Amino acid sequence: MQITIEVPDDIAQRLRQQWEDIPRHVLESLVLADYQARVLTLDQVRRLLGYATRFEVHGFLKEHGVSFYTEQDLQDDLATLDRPGV
């Protein structure tokens, strides 16, 4: 799906001063917001941004101050630690 938005010229000019690639900035902003809202998964973030690996996604999220380590990850790790012989 392709999405088009209309931005007044004066605002677009100001945005171009801040971000060279406005469409990429808009996409990344949408992806970050929806990942934080738990609308998107890590794999969906990877696909939308065109990354080859989840480690690239981790780097992207870290660069933007967004944790990719979830509460479920913590629970899984704690359960692993509680298992005998681990």
N, CA, C and O atoms as a Maestro MAE file, in Angstrom:
{
 s_m_m2io_version
 :::
 2.0.0
}

f_m_ct {
 s_m_title
 :::
 protein
 m_atom[344] {
  # First column is atom index #
  i_m_mmod_type
  r_m_x_coord
  r_m_y_coord
  r_m_z_coord
  i_m_residue_number
  s_m_chain_name
  s_m_pdb_residue_name
  s_m_pdb_atom_name
  i_m_atomic_number
  :::
  1 25 0.836 -1.171 0.000 1 A "MET " " N  " 7
  2 3 0.000 0.000 0.000 1 A "MET " " CA " 6
  3 2 0.883 1.236 0.000 1 A "MET " " C  " 6
  4 15 1.906 1.282 0.683 1 A "MET " " O  " 8
  5 25 0.493 2.201 -0.743 2 A "GLN " " N  " 7
  6 3 1.196 3.471 -0.767 2 A "GLN " " CA " 6
  7 2 0.281 4.514 -0.150 2 A "GLN " " C  " 6
  8 15 -0.917 4.549 -0.434 2 A "GLN " " O  " 8
  9 25 0.853 5.366 0.700 3 A "ILE " " N  " 7
  10 3 0.085 6.408 1.387 3 A "ILE " " CA " 6
  11 2 0.656 7.759 0.981 3 A "ILE " " C  " 6
  12 15 1.872 7.950 0.971 3 A "ILE " " O  " 8
  13 25 -0.214 8.678 0.653 4 A "THR " " N  " 7
  14 3 0.197 10.027 0.275 4 A "THR " " CA " 6
  15 2 -0.410 11.014 1.255 4 A "THR " " C  " 6
  16 15 -1.586 10.914 1.604 4 A "THR " " O  " 8
  17 25 0.402 11.973 1.699 5 A "ILE " " N  " 7
  18 3 -0.126 13.031 2.566 5 A "ILE " " CA " 6
  19 2 0.213 14.377 1.950 5 A "ILE " " C  " 6
  20 15 1.243 14.533 1.294 5 A "ILE " " O  " 8
  21 25 -0.652 15.333 2.166 6 A "GLU " " N  " 7
  22 3 -0.444 16.690 1.673 6 A "GLU " " CA " 6
  23 2 0.143 17.528 2.802 6 A "GLU " " C  " 6
  24 15 -0.376 17.543 3.918 6 A "GLU " " O  " 8
  25 25 1.227 18.221 2.495 7 A "VAL " " N  " 7
  26 3 1.882 19.100 3.455 7 A "VAL " " CA " 6
  27 2 2.042 20.464 2.795 7 A "VAL " " C  " 6
  28 15 2.583 20.556 1.693 7 A "VAL " " O  " 8
  29 25 1.582 21.517 3.450 8 A "PRO " " N  " 7
  30 3 1.760 22.851 2.872 8 A "PRO " " CA " 6
  31 2 3.238 23.129 2.578 8 A "PRO " " C  " 6
  32 15 4.120 22.684 3.312 8 A "PRO " " O  " 8
  33 25 3.493 23.867 1.500 9 A "ASP " " N  " 7
  34 3 4.864 24.103 1.050 9 A "ASP " " CA " 6
  35 2 5.755 24.707 2.121 9 A "ASP " " C  " 6
  36 15 6.911 24.309 2.257 9 A "ASP " " O  " 8
  37 25 5.238 25.663 2.884 10 A "ASP " " N  " 7
  38 3 6.080 26.304 3.892 10 A "ASP " " CA " 6
  39 2 6.481 25.318 4.997 10 A "ASP " " C  " 6
  40 15 7.591 25.387 5.525 10 A "ASP " " O  " 8
  41 25 5.581 24.413 5.337 11 A "ILE " " N  " 7
  42 3 5.891 23.407 6.358 11 A "ILE " " CA " 6
  43 2 6.846 22.368 5.777 11 A "ILE " " C  " 6
  44 15 7.774 21.931 6.458 11 A "ILE " " O  " 8
  45 25 6.628 21.975 4.539 12 A "ALA " " N  " 7
  46 3 7.517 21.010 3.890 12 A "ALA " " CA " 6
  47 2 8.940 21.557 3.815 12 A "ALA " " C  " 6
  48 15 9.904 20.823 4.031 12 A "ALA " " O  " 8
  49 25 9.067 22.839 3.512 13 A "GLN " " N  " 7
  50 3 10.390 23.457 3.452 13 A "GLN " " CA " 6
  51 2 11.072 23.398 4.818 13 A "GLN " " C  " 6
  52 15 12.262 23.096 4.903 13 A "GLN " " O  " 8
  53 25 10.342 23.679 5.864 14 A "ARG " " N  " 7
  54 3 10.902 23.618 7.219 14 A "ARG " " CA " 6
  55 2 11.296 22.183 7.579 14 A "ARG " " C  " 6
  56 15 12.347 21.955 8.178 14 A "ARG " " O  " 8
  57 25 10.459 21.232 7.214 15 A "LEU " " N  " 7
  58 3 10.767 19.830 7.487 15 A "LEU " " CA " 6
  59 2 12.015 19.389 6.735 15 A "LEU " " C  " 6
  60 15 12.827 18.636 7.271 15 A "LEU " " O  " 8
  61 25 12.174 19.852 5.498 16 A "ARG " " N  " 7
  62 3 13.362 19.489 4.709 16 A "ARG " " CA " 6
  63 2 14.644 20.027 5.341 16 A "ARG " " C  " 6
  64 15 15.716 19.444 5.174 16 A "ARG " " O  " 8
  65 25 14.531 21.137 6.064 17 A "GLN " " N  " 7
  66 3 15.701 21.678 6.755 17 A "GLN " " CA " 6
  67 2 16.137 20.746 7.884 17 A "GLN " " C  " 6
  68 15 17.322 20.649 8.205 17 A "GLN " " O  " 8
  69 25 15.172 20.073 8.473 18 A "GLN " " N  " 7
  70 3 15.448 19.166 9.593 18 A "GLN " " CA " 6
  71 2 15.793 17.757 9.120 18 A "GLN " " C  " 6
  72 15 16.718 17.131 9.637 18 A "GLN " " O  " 8
  73 25 15.049 17.262 8.138 19 A "TRP " " N  " 7
  74 3 15.237 15.888 7.660 19 A "TRP " " CA " 6
  75 2 15.353 15.897 6.147 19 A "TRP " " C  " 6
  76 15 14.467 16.380 5.443 19 A "TRP " " O  " 8
  77 25 16.441 15.363 5.668 20 A "GLU " " N  " 7
  78 3 16.667 15.330 4.224 20 A "GLU " " CA " 6
  79 2 15.648 14.439 3.525 20 A "GLU " " C  " 6
  80 15 15.128 14.794 2.466 20 A "GLU " " O  " 8
  81 25 15.364 13.284 4.116 21 A "ASP " " N  " 7
  82 3 14.446 12.309 3.518 21 A "ASP " " CA " 6
  83 2 13.154 12.284 4.345 21 A "ASP " " C  " 6
  84 15 13.003 11.470 5.255 21 A "ASP " " O  " 8
  85 25 12.245 13.174 4.017 22 A "ILE " " N  " 7
  86 3 11.003 13.295 4.791 22 A "ILE " " CA " 6
  87 2 10.180 12.010 4.765 22 A "ILE " " C  " 6
  88 15 9.699 11.591 5.818 22 A "ILE " " O  " 8
  89 25 9.992 11.360 3.603 23 A "PRO " " N  " 7
  90 3 9.216 10.110 3.617 23 A "PRO " " CA " 6
  91 2 9.811 9.054 4.555 23 A "PRO " " C  " 6
  92 15 9.069 8.358 5.247 23 A "PRO " " O  " 8
  93 25 11.130 8.930 4.585 24 A "ARG " " N  " 7
  94 3 11.766 7.966 5.489 24 A "ARG " " CA " 6
  95 2 11.544 8.367 6.941 24 A "ARG " " C  " 6
  96 15 11.283 7.518 7.794 24 A "ARG " " O  " 8
  97 25 11.647 9.658 7.218 25 A "HIS " " N  " 7
  98 3 11.411 10.142 8.584 25 A "HIS " " CA " 6
  99 2 9.984 9.841 9.027 25 A "HIS " " C  " 6
  100 15 9.760 9.396 10.153 25 A "HIS " " O  " 8
  101 25 9.031 10.080 8.149 26 A "VAL " " N  " 7
  102 3 7.628 9.808 8.476 26 A "VAL " " CA " 6
  103 2 7.432 8.313 8.735 26 A "VAL " " C  " 6
  104 15 6.775 7.926 9.701 26 A "VAL " " O  " 8
  105 25 8.005 7.478 7.867 27 A "LEU " " N  " 7
  106 3 7.891 6.028 8.044 27 A "LEU " " CA " 6
  107 2 8.509 5.595 9.369 27 A "LEU " " C  " 6
  108 15 7.892 4.838 10.118 27 A "LEU " " O  " 8
  109 25 9.721 6.065 9.666 28 A "GLU " " N  " 7
  110 3 10.380 5.683 10.909 28 A "GLU " " CA " 6
  111 2 9.590 6.149 12.124 28 A "GLU " " C  " 6
  112 15 9.483 5.420 13.110 28 A "GLU " " O  " 8
  113 25 9.035 7.358 12.064 29 A "SER " " N  " 7
  114 3 8.233 7.873 13.176 29 A "SER " " CA " 6
  115 2 6.989 7.013 13.409 29 A "SER " " C  " 6
  116 15 6.641 6.701 14.548 29 A "SER " " O  " 8
  117 25 6.330 6.639 12.322 30 A "LEU " " N  " 7
  118 3 5.152 5.782 12.412 30 A "LEU " " CA " 6
  119 2 5.521 4.424 13.009 30 A "LEU " " C  " 6
  120 15 4.838 3.919 13.900 30 A "LEU " " O  " 8
  121 25 6.609 3.843 12.506 31 A "VAL " " N  " 7
  122 3 7.052 2.532 12.976 31 A "VAL " " CA " 6
  123 2 7.404 2.589 14.458 31 A "VAL " " C  " 6
  124 15 7.006 1.707 15.220 31 A "VAL " " O  " 8
  125 25 8.146 3.617 14.879 32 A "LEU " " N  " 7
  126 3 8.512 3.745 16.293 32 A "LEU " " CA " 6
  127 2 7.280 3.861 17.186 32 A "LEU " " C  " 6
  128 15 7.179 3.182 18.207 32 A "LEU " " O  " 8
  129 25 6.349 4.723 16.797 33 A "ALA " " N  " 7
  130 3 5.139 4.909 17.592 33 A "ALA " " CA " 6
  131 2 4.325 3.623 17.677 33 A "ALA " " C  " 6
  132 15 3.839 3.259 18.748 33 A "ALA " " O  " 8
  133 25 4.180 2.943 16.555 34 A "ASP " " N  " 7
  134 3 3.374 1.722 16.553 34 A "ASP " " CA " 6
  135 2 4.084 0.553 17.226 34 A "ASP " " C  " 6
  136 15 3.423 -0.326 17.778 34 A "ASP " " O  " 8
  137 25 5.411 0.522 17.192 35 A "TYR " " N  " 7
  138 3 6.127 -0.507 17.937 35 A "TYR " " CA " 6
  139 2 5.962 -0.276 19.442 35 A "TYR " " C  " 6
  140 15 5.719 -1.219 20.196 35 A "TYR " " O  " 8
  141 25 6.094 0.976 19.871 36 A "GLN " " N  " 7
  142 3 5.939 1.285 21.286 36 A "GLN " " CA " 6
  143 2 4.525 1.020 21.777 36 A "GLN " " C  " 6
  144 15 4.324 0.674 22.942 36 A "GLN " " O  " 8
  145 25 3.549 1.178 20.900 37 A "ALA " " N  " 7
  146 3 2.151 0.917 21.251 37 A "ALA " " CA " 6
  147 2 1.805 -0.564 21.121 37 A "ALA " " C  " 6
  148 15 0.658 -0.957 21.335 37 A "ALA " " O  " 8
  149 25 2.796 -1.384 20.769 38 A "ARG " " N  " 7
  150 3 2.626 -2.831 20.600 38 A "ARG " " CA " 6
  151 2 1.683 -3.184 19.448 38 A "ARG " " C  " 6
  152 15 1.037 -4.231 19.450 38 A "ARG " " O  " 8
  153 25 1.623 -2.283 18.465 39 A "VAL " " N  " 7
  154 3 0.844 -2.552 17.255 39 A "VAL " " CA " 6
  155 2 1.682 -3.373 16.284 39 A "VAL " " C  " 6
  156 15 1.164 -4.243 15.584 39 A "VAL " " O  " 8
  157 25 2.995 -3.087 16.248 40 A "LEU " " N  " 7
  158 3 3.915 -3.790 15.351 40 A "LEU " " CA " 6
  159 2 4.867 -4.671 16.145 40 A "LEU " " C  " 6
  160 15 5.244 -4.347 17.271 40 A "LEU " " O  " 8
  161 25 5.247 -5.785 15.542 41 A "THR " " N  " 7
  162 3 6.243 -6.681 16.131 41 A "THR " " CA " 6
  163 2 7.636 -6.288 15.614 41 A "THR " " C  " 6
  164 15 7.766 -5.492 14.684 41 A "THR " " O  " 8
  165 25 8.659 -6.859 16.231 42 A "LEU " " N  " 7
  166 3 10.023 -6.612 15.754 42 A "LEU " " CA " 6
  167 2 10.176 -7.031 14.296 42 A "LEU " " C  " 6
  168 15 10.811 -6.327 13.510 42 A "LEU " " O  " 8
  169 25 9.601 -8.168 13.934 43 A "ASP " " N  " 7
  170 3 9.717 -8.630 12.556 43 A "ASP " " CA " 6
  171 2 9.000 -7.685 11.597 43 A "ASP " " C  " 6
  172 15 9.492 -7.441 10.495 43 A "ASP " " O  " 8
  173 25 7.858 -7.155 11.992 44 A "GLN " " N  " 7
  174 3 7.158 -6.205 11.132 44 A "GLN " " CA " 6
  175 2 7.957 -4.914 10.989 44 A "GLN " " C  " 6
  176 15 7.998 -4.327 9.908 44 A "GLN " " O  " 8
  177 25 8.593 -4.467 12.073 45 A "VAL " " N  " 7
  178 3 9.463 -3.292 12.010 45 A "VAL " " CA " 6
  179 2 10.598 -3.561 11.027 45 A "VAL " " C  " 6
  180 15 10.916 -2.717 10.188 45 A "VAL " " O  " 8
  181 25 11.206 -4.739 11.136 46 A "ARG " " N  " 7
  182 3 12.304 -5.116 10.241 46 A "ARG " " CA " 6
  183 2 11.868 -5.040 8.775 46 A "ARG " " C  " 6
  184 15 12.567 -4.467 7.939 46 A "ARG " " O  " 8
  185 25 10.720 -5.617 8.482 47 A "ARG " " N  " 7
  186 3 10.230 -5.642 7.103 47 A "ARG " " CA " 6
  187 2 9.882 -4.245 6.595 47 A "ARG " " C  " 6
  188 15 10.237 -3.884 5.473 47 A "ARG " " O  " 8
  189 25 9.194 -3.466 7.415 48 A "LEU " " N  " 7
  190 3 8.797 -2.122 6.991 48 A "LEU " " CA " 6
  191 2 10.001 -1.227 6.710 48 A "LEU " " C  " 6
  192 15 9.972 -0.418 5.782 48 A "LEU " " O  " 8
  193 25 11.054 -1.368 7.503 49 A "LEU " " N  " 7
  194 3 12.222 -0.509 7.335 49 A "LEU " " CA " 6
  195 2 13.269 -1.094 6.396 49 A "LEU " " C  " 6
  196 15 14.274 -0.449 6.098 49 A "LEU " " O  " 8
  197 25 13.025 -2.330 5.928 50 A "GLY " " N  " 7
  198 3 13.925 -2.935 4.954 50 A "GLY " " CA " 6
  199 2 15.225 -3.458 5.534 50 A "GLY " " C  " 6
  200 15 16.231 -3.547 4.830 50 A "GLY " " O  " 8
  201 25 15.210 -3.802 6.809 51 A "TYR " " N  " 7
  202 3 16.414 -4.358 7.432 51 A "TYR " " CA " 6
  203 2 16.483 -5.857 7.179 51 A "TYR " " C  " 6
  204 15 15.461 -6.535 7.081 51 A "TYR " " O  " 8
  205 25 17.709 -6.360 7.078 52 A "ALA " " N  " 7
  206 3 17.912 -7.785 6.814 52 A "ALA " " CA " 6
  207 2 17.861 -8.621 8.086 52 A "ALA " " C  " 6
  208 15 17.487 -9.793 8.045 52 A "ALA " " O  " 8
  209 25 18.235 -8.024 9.217 53 A "THR " " N  " 7
  210 3 18.313 -8.798 10.462 53 A "THR " " CA " 6
  211 2 17.625 -8.074 11.605 53 A "THR " " C  " 6
  212 15 17.403 -6.864 11.565 53 A "THR " " O  " 8
  213 25 17.294 -8.859 12.630 54 A "ARG " " N  " 7
  214 3 16.687 -8.263 13.823 54 A "ARG " " CA " 6
  215 2 17.693 -7.409 14.582 54 A "ARG " " C  " 6
  216 15 17.314 -6.503 15.324 54 A "ARG " " O  " 8
  217 25 18.986 -7.704 14.392 55 A "PHE " " N  " 7
  218 3 20.019 -6.907 15.066 55 A "PHE " " CA " 6
  219 2 20.051 -5.477 14.527 55 A "PHE " " C  " 6
  220 15 20.347 -4.537 15.265 55 A "PHE " " O  " 8
  221 25 19.749 -5.318 13.249 56 A "GLU " " N  " 7
  222 3 19.637 -3.968 12.685 56 A "GLU " " CA " 6
  223 2 18.455 -3.239 13.314 56 A "GLU " " C  " 6
  224 15 18.530 -2.041 13.589 56 A "GLU " " O  " 8
  225 25 17.365 -3.969 13.539 57 A "VAL " " N  " 7
  226 3 16.192 -3.377 14.192 57 A "VAL " " CA " 6
  227 2 16.555 -2.972 15.609 57 A "VAL " " C  " 6
  228 15 16.190 -1.884 16.054 57 A "VAL " " O  " 8
  229 25 17.271 -3.838 16.328 58 A "HIS " " N  " 7
  230 3 17.691 -3.517 17.689 58 A "HIS " " CA " 6
  231 2 18.510 -2.224 17.690 58 A "HIS " " C  " 6
  232 15 18.315 -1.367 18.553 58 A "HIS " " O  " 8
  233 25 19.421 -2.081 16.731 59 A "GLY " " N  " 7
  234 3 20.230 -0.864 16.624 59 A "GLY " " CA " 6
  235 2 19.377 0.363 16.360 59 A "GLY " " C  " 6
  236 15 19.591 1.415 16.963 59 A "GLY " " O  " 8
  237 25 18.408 0.233 15.459 60 A "PHE " " N  " 7
  238 3 17.496 1.334 15.149 60 A "PHE " " CA " 6
  239 2 16.723 1.750 16.386 60 A "PHE " " C  " 6
  240 15 16.624 2.938 16.693 60 A "PHE " " O  " 8
  241 25 16.168 0.762 17.107 61 A "LEU " " N  " 7
  242 3 15.392 1.077 18.300 61 A "LEU " " CA " 6
  243 2 16.272 1.704 19.373 61 A "LEU " " C  " 6
  244 15 15.868 2.672 20.018 61 A "LEU " " O  " 8
  245 25 17.462 1.166 19.568 62 A "LYS " " N  " 7
  246 3 18.382 1.714 20.563 62 A "LYS " " CA " 6
  247 2 18.748 3.156 20.215 62 A "LYS " " C  " 6
  248 15 18.803 4.018 21.093 62 A "LYS " " O  " 8
  249 25 18.997 3.411 18.934 63 A "GLU " " N  " 7
  250 3 19.337 4.759 18.474 63 A "GLU " " CA " 6
  251 2 18.237 5.763 18.816 63 A "GLU " " C  " 6
  252 15 18.508 6.945 19.030 63 A "GLU " " O  " 8
  253 25 16.997 5.281 18.866 64 A "HIS " " N  " 7
  254 3 15.859 6.151 19.155 64 A "HIS " " CA " 6
  255 2 15.374 6.022 20.605 64 A "HIS " " C  " 6
  256 15 14.305 6.525 20.953 64 A "HIS " " O  " 8
  257 25 16.159 5.352 21.440 65 A "GLY " " N  " 7
  258 3 15.823 5.259 22.861 65 A "GLY " " CA " 6
  259 2 14.633 4.383 23.172 65 A "GLY " " C  " 6
  260 15 13.949 4.589 24.175 65 A "GLY " " O  " 8
  261 25 14.376 3.391 22.306 66 A "VAL " " N  " 7
  262 3 13.232 2.503 22.482 66 A "VAL " " CA " 6
  263 2 13.738 1.111 22.847 66 A "VAL " " C  " 6
  264 15 14.561 0.538 22.132 66 A "VAL " " O  " 8
  265 25 13.254 0.574 23.946 67 A "SER " " N  " 7
  266 3 13.679 -0.753 24.374 67 A "SER " " CA " 6
  267 2 13.018 -1.826 23.525 67 A "SER " " C  " 6
  268 15 11.833 -1.752 23.202 67 A "SER " " O  " 8
  269 25 13.818 -2.827 23.173 68 A "PHE " " N  " 7
  270 3 13.264 -3.967 22.443 68 A "PHE " " CA " 6
  271 2 13.161 -5.179 23.355 68 A "PHE " " C  " 6
  272 15 12.693 -6.240 22.941 68 A "PHE " " O  " 8
  273 25 13.602 -5.018 24.597 69 A "TYR " " N  " 7
  274 3 13.527 -6.097 25.583 69 A "TYR " " CA " 6
  275 2 12.192 -5.948 26.296 69 A "TYR " " C  " 6
  276 15 11.984 -4.987 27.038 69 A "TYR " " O  " 8
  277 25 11.297 -6.886 26.075 70 A "THR " " N  " 7
  278 3 9.933 -6.755 26.573 70 A "THR " " CA " 6
  279 2 9.753 -7.394 27.941 70 A "THR " " C  " 6
  280 15 10.622 -8.121 28.422 70 A "THR " " O  " 8
  281 25 8.641 -7.119 28.544 71 A "GLU " " N  " 7
  282 3 8.271 -7.758 29.817 71 A "GLU " " CA " 6
  283 2 8.223 -9.275 29.647 71 A "GLU " " C  " 6
  284 15 8.625 -10.020 30.540 71 A "GLU " " O  " 8
  285 25 7.730 -9.722 28.501 72 A "GLN " " N  " 7
  286 3 7.685 -11.165 28.235 72 A "GLN " " CA " 6
  287 2 9.088 -11.748 28.148 72 A "GLN " " C  " 6
  288 15 9.330 -12.859 28.621 72 A "GLN " " O  " 8
  289 25 10.017 -11.003 27.544 73 A "ASP " " N  " 7
  290 3 11.410 -11.452 27.494 73 A "ASP " " CA " 6
  291 2 11.958 -11.642 28.908 73 A "ASP " " C  " 6
  292 15 12.632 -12.633 29.190 73 A "ASP " " O  " 8
  293 25 11.671 -10.704 29.780 74 A "LEU " " N  " 7
  294 3 12.114 -10.800 31.166 74 A "LEU " " CA " 6
  295 2 11.514 -12.028 31.842 74 A "LEU " " C  " 6
  296 15 12.221 -12.777 32.516 74 A "LEU " " O  " 8
  297 25 10.221 -12.231 31.664 75 A "GLN " " N  " 7
  298 3 9.566 -13.394 32.281 75 A "GLN " " CA " 6
  299 2 10.166 -14.699 31.762 75 A "GLN " " C  " 6
  300 15 10.380 -15.636 32.531 75 A "GLN " " O  " 8
  301 25 10.435 -14.761 30.470 76 A "ASP " " N  " 7
  302 3 11.047 -15.957 29.890 76 A "ASP " " CA " 6
  303 2 12.442 -16.190 30.471 76 A "ASP " " C  " 6
  304 15 12.803 -17.323 30.792 76 A "ASP " " O  " 8
  305 25 13.220 -15.121 30.605 77 A "ASP " " N  " 7
  306 3 14.563 -15.255 31.168 77 A "ASP " " CA " 6
  307 2 14.512 -15.703 32.630 77 A "ASP " " C  " 6
  308 15 15.310 -16.543 33.048 77 A "ASP " " O  " 8
  309 25 13.596 -15.158 33.396 78 A "LEU " " N  " 7
  310 3 13.461 -15.545 34.797 78 A "LEU " " CA " 6
  311 2 13.037 -16.994 34.914 78 A "LEU " " C  " 6
  312 15 13.519 -17.713 35.789 78 A "LEU " " O  " 8
  313 25 12.139 -17.434 34.041 79 A "ALA " " N  " 7
  314 3 11.698 -18.834 34.063 79 A "ALA " " CA " 6
  315 2 12.859 -19.765 33.736 79 A "ALA " " C  " 6
  316 15 12.970 -20.850 34.308 79 A "ALA " " O  " 8
  317 25 13.713 -19.347 32.828 80 A "THR " " N  " 7
  318 3 14.886 -20.144 32.481 80 A "THR " " CA " 6
  319 2 15.828 -20.263 33.664 80 A "THR " " C  " 6
  320 15 16.376 -21.336 33.916 80 A "THR " " O  " 8
  321 25 16.020 -19.183 34.386 81 A "LEU " " N  " 7
  322 3 16.905 -19.194 35.549 81 A "LEU " " CA " 6
  323 2 16.365 -20.087 36.663 81 A "LEU " " C  " 6
  324 15 17.137 -20.659 37.432 81 A "LEU " " O  " 8
  325 25 15.049 -20.206 36.749 82 A "ASP " " N  " 7
  326 3 14.413 -21.021 37.795 82 A "ASP " " CA " 6
  327 2 14.475 -22.504 37.503 82 A "ASP " " C  " 6
  328 15 14.221 -23.314 38.394 82 A "ASP " " O  " 8
  329 25 14.806 -22.883 36.280 83 A "ARG " " N  " 7
  330 3 14.840 -24.315 35.945 83 A "ARG " " CA " 6
  331 2 16.075 -24.972 36.540 83 A "ARG " " C  " 6
  332 15 17.168 -24.409 36.494 83 A "ARG " " O  " 8
  333 25 15.896 -26.186 37.107 84 A "PRO " " N  " 7
  334 3 17.051 -26.908 37.671 84 A "PRO " " CA " 6
  335 2 18.050 -27.248 36.559 84 A "PRO " " C  " 6
  336 15 17.669 -27.574 35.435 84 A "PRO " " O  " 8
  337 25 19.325 -27.162 36.904 85 A "GLY " " N  " 7
  338 3 20.375 -27.547 35.972 85 A "GLY " " CA " 6
  339 2 20.719 -26.484 34.951 85 A "GLY " " C  " 6
  340 15 21.515 -26.732 34.045 85 A "GLY " " O  " 8
  341 25 20.134 -25.304 35.080 86 A "VAL " " N  " 7
  342 3 20.449 -24.236 34.115 86 A "VAL " " CA " 6
  343 2 21.404 -23.264 34.739 86 A "VAL " " C  " 6
  344 15 21.799 -22.289 34.099 86 A "VAL " " O  " 8
  :::
 }
 m_bond[343] {
  # First column is bond index #
  i_m_from
  i_m_to
  i_m_order
  :::
  1 1 2 1
  2 2 3 1
  3 3 4 2
  4 3 5 1
  5 5 6 1
  6 6 7 1
  7 7 8 2
  8 7 9 1
  9 9 10 1
  10 10 11 1
  11 11 12 2
  12 11 13 1
  13 13 14 1
  14 14 15 1
  15 15 16 2
  16 15 17 1
  17 17 18 1
  18 18 19 1
  19 19 20 2
  20 19 21 1
  21 21 22 1
  22 22 23 1
  23 23 24 2
  24 23 25 1
  25 25 26 1
  26 26 27 1
  27 27 28 2
  28 27 29 1
  29 29 30 1
  30 30 31 1
  31 31 32 2
  32 31 33 1
  33 33 34 1
  34 34 35 1
  35 35 36 2
  36 35 37 1
  37 37 38 1
  38 38 39 1
  39 39 40 2
  40 39 41 1
  41 41 42 1
  42 42 43 1
  43 43 44 2
  44 43 45 1
  45 45 46 1
  46 46 47 1
  47 47 48 2
  48 47 49 1
  49 49 50 1
  50 50 51 1
  51 51 52 2
  52 51 53 1
  53 53 54 1
  54 54 55 1
  55 55 56 2
  56 55 57 1
  57 57 58 1
  58 58 59 1
  59 59 60 2
  60 59 61 1
  61 61 62 1
  62 62 63 1
  63 63 64 2
  64 63 65 1
  65 65 66 1
  66 66 67 1
  67 67 68 2
  68 67 69 1
  69 69 70 1
  70 70 71 1
  71 71 72 2
  72 71 73 1
  73 73 74 1
  74 74 75 1
  75 75 76 2
  76 75 77 1
  77 77 78 1
  78 78 79 1
  79 79 80 2
  80 79 81 1
  81 81 82 1
  82 82 83 1
  83 83 84 2
  84 83 85 1
  85 85 86 1
  86 86 87 1
  87 87 88 2
  88 87 89 1
  89 89 90 1
  90 90 91 1
  91 91 92 2
  92 91 93 1
  93 93 94 1
  94 94 95 1
  95 95 96 2
  96 95 97 1
  97 97 98 1
  98 98 99 1
  99 99 100 2
  100 99 101 1
  101 101 102 1
  102 102 103 1
  103 103 104 2
  104 103 105 1
  105 105 106 1
  106 106 107 1
  107 107 108 2
  108 107 109 1
  109 109 110 1
  110 110 111 1
  111 111 112 2
  112 111 113 1
  113 113 114 1
  114 114 115 1
  115 115 116 2
  116 115 117 1
  117 117 118 1
  118 118 119 1
  119 119 120 2
  120 119 121 1
  121 121 122 1
  122 122 123 1
  123 123 124 2
  124 123 125 1
  125 125 126 1
  126 126 127 1
  127 127 128 2
  128 127 129 1
  129 129 130 1
  130 130 131 1
  131 131 132 2
  132 131 133 1
  133 133 134 1
  134 134 135 1
  135 135 136 2
  136 135 137 1
  137 137 138 1
  138 138 139 1
  139 139 140 2
  140 139 141 1
  141 141 142 1
  142 142 143 1
  143 143 144 2
  144 143 145 1
  145 145 146 1
  146 146 147 1
  147 147 148 2
  148 147 149 1
  149 149 150 1
  150 150 151 1
  151 151 152 2
  152 151 153 1
  153 153 154 1
  154 154 155 1
  155 155 156 2
  156 155 157 1
  157 157 158 1
  158 158 159 1
  159 159 160 2
  160 159 161 1
  161 161 162 1
  162 162 163 1
  163 163 164 2
  164 163 165 1
  165 165 166 1
  166 166 167 1
  167 167 168 2
  168 167 169 1
  169 169 170 1
  170 170 171 1
  171 171 172 2
  172 171 173 1
  173 173 174 1
  174 174 175 1
  175 175 176 2
  176 175 177 1
  177 177 178 1
  178 178 179 1
  179 179 180 2
  180 179 181 1
  181 181 182 1
  182 182 183 1
  183 183 184 2
  184 183 185 1
  185 185 186 1
  186 186 187 1
  187 187 188 2
  188 187 189 1
  189 189 190 1
  190 190 191 1
  191 191 192 2
  192 191 193 1
  193 193 194 1
  194 194 195 1
  195 195 196 2
  196 195 197 1
  197 197 198 1
  198 198 199 1
  199 199 200 2
  200 199 201 1
  201 201 202 1
  202 202 203 1
  203 203 204 2
  204 203 205 1
  205 205 206 1
  206 206 207 1
  207 207 208 2
  208 207 209 1
  209 209 210 1
  210 210 211 1
  211 211 212 2
  212 211 213 1
  213 213 214 1
  214 214 215 1
  215 215 216 2
  216 215 217 1
  217 217 218 1
  218 218 219 1
  219 219 220 2
  220 219 221 1
  221 221 222 1
  222 222 223 1
  223 223 224 2
  224 223 225 1
  225 225 226 1
  226 226 227 1
  227 227 228 2
  228 227 229 1
  229 229 230 1
  230 230 231 1
  231 231 232 2
  232 231 233 1
  233 233 234 1
  234 234 235 1
  235 235 236 2
  236 235 237 1
  237 237 238 1
  238 238 239 1
  239 239 240 2
  240 239 241 1
  241 241 242 1
  242 242 243 1
  243 243 244 2
  244 243 245 1
  245 245 246 1
  246 246 247 1
  247 247 248 2
  248 247 249 1
  249 249 250 1
  250 250 251 1
  251 251 252 2
  252 251 253 1
  253 253 254 1
  254 254 255 1
  255 255 256 2
  256 255 257 1
  257 257 258 1
  258 258 259 1
  259 259 260 2
  260 259 261 1
  261 261 262 1
  262 262 263 1
  263 263 264 2
  264 263 265 1
  265 265 266 1
  266 266 267 1
  267 267 268 2
  268 267 269 1
  269 269 270 1
  270 270 271 1
  271 271 272 2
  272 271 273 1
  273 273 274 1
  274 274 275 1
  275 275 276 2
  276 275 277 1
  277 277 278 1
  278 278 279 1
  279 279 280 2
  280 279 281 1
  281 281 282 1
  282 282 283 1
  283 283 284 2
  284 283 285 1
  285 285 286 1
  286 286 287 1
  287 287 288 2
  288 287 289 1
  289 289 290 1
  290 290 291 1
  291 291 292 2
  292 291 293 1
  293 293 294 1
  294 294 295 1
  295 295 296 2
  296 295 297 1
  297 297 298 1
  298 298 299 1
  299 299 300 2
  300 299 301 1
  301 301 302 1
  302 302 303 1
  303 303 304 2
  304 303 305 1
  305 305 306 1
  306 306 307 1
  307 307 308 2
  308 307 309 1
  309 309 310 1
  310 310 311 1
  311 311 312 2
  312 311 313 1
  313 313 314 1
  314 314 315 1
  315 315 316 2
  316 315 317 1
  317 317 318 1
  318 318 319 1
  319 319 320 2
  320 319 321 1
  321 321 322 1
  322 322 323 1
  323 323 324 2
  324 323 325 1
  325 325 326 1
  326 326 327 1
  327 327 328 2
  328 327 329 1
  329 329 330 1
  330 330 331 1
  331 331 332 2
  332 331 333 1
  333 333 334 1
  334 334 335 1
  335 335 336 2
  336 335 337 1
  337 337 338 1
  338 338 339 1
  339 339 340 2
  340 339 341 1
  341 341 342 1
  342 342 343 1
  343 343 344 2
  :::
 }
}
